[in-house]
Amino acid sequence: MPPKRKSDVLELPAVSSASPTTIENSGASAPKKARTFNAENLEPSGSNPQPSSSKPTKWTDIKLEGEDEGSVPIYDDCGEVRRKIRILQKTPGWKVTHWLKEIGGINSNSFNRFMKEKGRTDGASNGTYPAAYMYFEKNRILEGKKKTATRVSNESIHPNGFPLENRRHVWVFERR
């Protein structure tokens, strides 16, 4: 009956008594060198360090103005963001659940409620709206595309961005 494992067939010489050529010829690999790190940039010396001024390669590498404070001005209305999401959904191989996790761990129920809304401001208080806007804005910057005419006009009309509340469902009280 033939042996079950390769190691049963191969009889390797002891490492201490074997020369490096014997180990290479027998099929076993030589012990690997440990990585050494440069003290300056703490990167492995074997890798090619890239300059820090290189273009970002992923949308997550881009930082928007006000992102650290959590107040990114939004210049696309909810209808525009939903339109962009529907275009993205037609991409082959694109999965909603992976995308929601990638843009900030958005709940799928919240996403579905946002997508069912109608109108320009409906869904503005939903967490999907700012997260999806930041995704599309970072992709626009990454791809080097220009701002649309609608976006430029929204920047002039709303210099601080659209409000994150649904204006249709707000009660206004007057004093008489």
Disulfide bonds with the S-S distance in Angstrom:
none
